[in-house]
Amino acid sequence: MALELKGFDTFHKMMKGGEFESVFNQFMRRKNRTLRELGKSRLQKEINSGNFAQNAAATIAIKGSTKPLIDSGTLRSQVGATGADYGLAFIVGVRRQTGTGKNLAHMLETGWSQDVTPKMRKWFATQAAKSKGRFKPLSKGTTKIFVPPRPFMDRAFFEDRGFADMVVMEWKGVMHQTFMAFVNKGRAERYK
């Protein structure tokens, strides 16, 4: 998922090299530091909102909470933000993997299904026995477990266009700031 300022690549190629690019990059890096922290905060707030598909009864019994995406707070604490290598963009996301190296944040965002293995079936039966009726073992006909999507990233950045519009406005402001720096420099040189 990415925000894009229309015509920005063309503009950047036209202005590439020299003092203009240097000043523009300096202003853009500074602005993106602020924007990425705002993005990080926005994503953490969305994870914490809990306004998602409810946890299944088995999940509630296992983790002891009805709040989706929140267990120990690890997902929220692993939200990070960084600048892109070339300085003209920023990245906000979650670096969280499962024990097998899968991208857990993406899985939670989009949902997934898991084939039921004999080991899982046995584990559910044991947990159901321990739960004193809070949830039941898997039925023989259950071959997959479905985890619904909880689109916390999509909601934080794209469902409400407010953040995207603000980023575009701020980036346009950087362009204006750069042009004005050169206008003011030209004026100062003119009146020397």
C-alpha positions as CSV (number, residue, x, y, z in Angstrom):
1,M,0.0,0.0,0.0
2,A,1.5,3.3,-0.9
3,L,0.5,7.0,-1.2
4,E,1.6,8.7,-4.4
5,L,1.8,12.4,-5.3
6,K,0.8,12.6,-9.0
7,G,3.6,13.8,-11.2
8,F,6.1,13.7,-8.3
9,D,8.5,11.4,-10.2
10,T,8.5,13.6,-13.2
11,F,9.0,16.7,-11.1
12,H,11.9,15.0,-9.2
13,K,13.6,14.0,-12.5
14,M,13.4,17.5,-13.8
15,M,14.9,19.0,-10.7
16,K,17.5,16.3,-10.1
17,G,21.0,17.3,-9.3
18,G,22.4,20.5,-7.9
19,E,21.5,22.8,-5.1
20,F,17.7,22.6,-5.6
21,E,17.7,18.8,-5.1
22,S,19.9,19.1,-2.0
23,V,17.6,21.7,-0.4
24,F,14.4,19.9,-1.4
25,N,15.8,16.6,0.1
26,Q,16.7,18.3,3.3
27,F,13.2,19.7,3.8
28,M,11.6,16.5,2.7
29,R,13.6,14.3,5.2
30,R,12.7,16.7,8.0
31,K,9.0,16.6,7.1
32,N,8.9,12.9,6.7
33,R,10.4,12.4,10.2
34,T,7.3,14.1,11.6
35,L,4.9,12.3,9.2
36,R,6.2,8.9,10.0
37,E,5.8,9.4,13.7
38,L,2.2,10.6,13.1
39,G,1.7,7.4,11.0
40,K,3.1,5.2,13.7
41,S,0.9,6.8,16.3
42,R,-2.2,6.4,14.0
43,L,-1.4,2.7,13.4
44,Q,-1.0,2.0,17.1
45,K,-4.2,3.7,17.9
46,E,-6.0,1.6,15.3
47,I,-4.6,-1.6,16.7
48,N,-5.8,-0.6,20.2
49,S,-9.3,0.4,19.0
50,G,-10.5,-3.2,19.1
51,N,-13.2,-2.4,16.5
52,F,-12.7,-5.6,14.5
53,A,-14.4,-9.0,14.0
54,Q,-14.8,-10.5,17.4
55,N,-12.5,-13.2,18.7
56,A,-13.8,-16.8,18.6
57,A,-14.8,-18.4,21.8
58,A,-11.7,-20.6,21.7
59,T,-9.5,-17.6,21.3
60,I,-11.1,-15.8,24.2
61,A,-10.7,-18.8,26.4
62,I,-7.0,-19.3,25.4
63,K,-5.9,-15.7,25.7
64,G,-8.4,-14.6,28.3
65,S,-9.5,-11.5,26.4
66,T,-12.2,-10.5,24.0
67,K,-10.2,-7.7,22.4
68,P,-9.0,-8.6,18.9
69,L,-5.3,-7.9,18.1
70,I,-4.5,-7.2,21.7
71,D,-2.9,-9.9,23.9
72,S,0.4,-8.9,25.4
73,G,0.7,-5.7,23.5
74,T,3.6,-7.1,21.4
75,L,1.9,-6.3,18.0
76,R,1.3,-2.7,19.0
77,S,4.8,-2.3,20.4
78,Q,6.4,-3.6,17.2
79,V,4.9,-0.8,15.1
80,G,7.8,1.0,13.5
81,A,8.5,3.9,11.2
82,T,11.6,4.7,9.1
83,G,12.7,6.8,6.3
84,A,13.2,5.3,2.8
85,D,16.8,4.9,1.7
86,Y,16.5,7.8,-0.8
87,G,14.9,10.1,1.8
88,L,11.8,11.1,-0.2
89,A,9.4,8.7,1.5
90,F,8.7,7.0,4.8
91,I,7.6,3.6,5.8
92,V,5.2,2.7,8.7
93,G,4.5,-0.9,9.5
94,V,4.8,-3.8,11.8
95,R,7.7,-6.2,11.9
96,R,6.1,-9.2,13.5
97,Q,6.6,-12.8,12.3
98,T,5.2,-16.1,13.3
99,G,7.5,-18.8,14.7
100,T,7.7,-20.2,11.1
101,G,8.8,-16.8,9.6
102,K,5.4,-15.7,8.1
103,N,4.4,-12.1,8.2
104,L,2.0,-12.0,11.1
105,A,0.9,-8.4,10.6
106,H,-0.1,-9.2,7.0
107,M,-1.9,-12.3,8.1
108,L,-3.9,-10.4,10.7
109,E,-4.7,-7.7,8.2
110,T,-6.0,-10.0,5.5
111,G,-7.2,-13.0,7.5
112,W,-6.2,-16.6,6.8
113,S,-7.2,-20.2,7.0
114,Q,-5.3,-23.0,8.6
115,D,-5.7,-26.7,7.9
116,V,-6.6,-28.7,11.0
117,T,-3.9,-31.3,11.7
118,P,-4.3,-34.3,14.1
119,K,-2.0,-32.5,16.6
120,M,-4.3,-29.4,16.5
121,R,-7.4,-31.5,16.9
122,K,-5.9,-33.2,20.0
123,W,-4.8,-29.9,21.4
124,F,-8.3,-28.4,21.0
125,A,-9.8,-31.5,22.7
126,T,-7.4,-31.2,25.6
127,Q,-8.1,-27.4,26.0
128,A,-11.9,-28.0,25.7
129,A,-11.7,-30.5,28.5
130,K,-9.7,-28.0,30.7
131,S,-12.0,-25.1,29.9
132,K,-15.0,-26.4,31.8
133,G,-17.4,-25.8,28.9
134,R,-16.1,-22.4,27.8
135,F,-15.5,-23.9,24.3
136,K,-15.9,-27.2,22.6
137,P,-13.4,-29.5,20.8
138,L,-13.3,-29.3,17.0
139,S,-15.9,-31.4,15.3
140,K,-14.8,-34.2,13.0
141,G,-16.1,-32.2,10.0
142,T,-13.9,-29.2,10.8
143,T,-11.0,-29.3,8.4
144,K,-10.0,-25.7,8.4
145,I,-9.9,-22.9,11.0
146,F,-10.7,-19.5,9.6
147,V,-9.3,-16.3,11.1
148,P,-11.2,-13.2,9.8
149,P,-9.4,-10.2,8.5
150,R,-8.8,-7.3,10.8
151,P,-7.6,-4.5,8.5
152,F,-5.9,-2.3,11.0
153,M,-3.4,-0.9,8.4
154,D,-6.0,-0.2,5.8
155,R,-8.2,1.6,8.3
156,A,-5.3,3.6,9.7
157,F,-4.1,4.9,6.3
158,F,-6.6,4.4,3.5
159,E,-10.2,3.9,4.7
160,D,-10.2,7.4,6.1
161,R,-8.5,9.6,3.5
162,G,-7.7,12.2,6.2
163,F,-4.1,11.0,6.8
164,A,-3.4,10.4,3.0
165,D,-4.7,13.9,2.2
166,M,-2.6,15.4,5.0
167,V,0.5,13.7,3.8
168,V,0.0,15.0,0.2
169,M,-0.7,18.5,1.5
170,E,2.5,18.4,3.6
171,W,4.6,17.1,0.6
172,K,3.2,19.9,-1.6
173,G,4.2,22.3,1.2
174,V,7.8,21.0,1.0
175,M,7.8,21.8,-2.7
176,H,6.6,25.3,-2.0
177,Q,9.1,25.7,0.8
178,T,11.9,24.7,-1.5
179,F,10.8,27.1,-4.2
180,M,10.5,29.9,-1.7
181,A,14.0,29.3,-0.3
182,F,15.3,29.9,-3.8
183,V,13.0,32.9,-4.4
184,N,14.2,34.5,-1.2
185,K,17.8,33.7,-2.0
186,G,17.4,35.3,-5.4
187,R,15.8,38.4,-3.8
188,A,18.7,38.7,-1.3
189,E,21.3,38.5,-4.1
190,R,19.4,41.0,-6.1
191,Y,19.5,43.6,-3.4
192,K,23.2,43.2,-2.4
